[in-house]
Amino acid sequence: MALRLPRLRINRLWLLIGAAVILGVLAAFLSVSYLKGREQRLAADLAQKAKGGPTMAVVVPTRELPKGTPIEQKLVAAREVPLDLLYDDSIPAEAFDKVAGKRLLKALLPGRPLRYSDVQDDRAKDLATALAPGLRALTFDIDETNSFAQMLKPGNYVDLYLIAQDPAAPSAGQEIRALLPKVKVLATGQNLSGAVTQEAAANQGRPASGYTNITVEVMPAQAARIALAQQVGRIRAVLRNPEDDQEPGFGRLAAAALFRDGNQPSVEYFIGGKGGSGTAAPISINMPNLNIPGLSAPAGQGNAPAASYSPGQSAAFAGQPAAIGASIPSVPTGAR
């Protein structure tokens, strides 16, 4: 005969109450843990603020170091310094191996954070590393005039002008346009520095002076303008002061404008005759568009040519108004 066990009946209400108690205890434990962690973090932040804010361990000299001293581990130490007192190029303590053995470019005081700019940079220097992000280098040929007799140096600034003929007005002749203002010269020939010594030039197998092209620093769109200008005309460089920020002052100048000021109408007087005869010399007066009865050209023949006459001797002036006589300048007569 099988053994029958009594069934255990569990009240669901008590089951729910038990689960709620367990969850409440767990929630209370998690809340207390969070609050304690938050309290510890706040205390740490307050402690850091009391010390001057967040800090970073950087390399500092332990004593005064003169210029040219090699960086060795026995000469430096790690020091906690507030972040707001550090330069961007300060050397962290964990990056000491990057500068170990390099020489100082200047003297340092003890306790001052060591910077990358304080040590010698032995990385290879080339034109690409000299360019800032977003800029481009463009080289174009120049002549003796554009190089200012080989006196143009890297670091100078020039204004670039384009001399060409406008395709839209081929009969107007050549004109000059302001192409780009204040362009920095990066290199003259293969020289990236301000000067080339005879010894350095000999080591590179080239003369100390003499170059036929320059490299300028421009934006990509400006590089495109210069490249196109090289195909349509000649580029002229004009040296400028690096502290001068003024614009060129004009946009374009046509060749014909150079000759307009010399075409203004004028009246020429030709006075001749020398000697002691006492007779007044003839006076040749060029008076265009002056309508004088007896001297005017016939109809259809345009203006009359300039007449040669002497006041008081030509019948054309007889009976003329005083205004006409006043328009004729007084010219000395007789021998001079």
Buried (B, 14 or more C-beta within 10 A) or exposed (E): EEEEEEEEEEEEEEEEEEEEEEEEEEEEEEEEEEEEEEEEEEEEEEEEEEEEEEBBEBBBBEEEBEEEBEBEEEBBBBBEBEEEEBEEEBBBBEEBEEBBEBEBBEEBEEEBBBBBEBBBEEEEEEBEEBEEEEBBBBBBEBEEEBBBEEEBBBBBBBBBBBBBBBEEEEEEEBBBBBBBBBBBBBBBBEBBEEEBEEEEBEEEEBEBBEBEBBBBBBEEEBBEBBEEBBEEBBBBBBEBEEEEEEEBEEEEBBEEEEEEEEEEEEEEEEEEBEEEEEEBBBBBBBBEEBEBEEBEEEEEEEEBEBBEBBBEEBEBBEEEEEEBEEEBEEEEBEEE
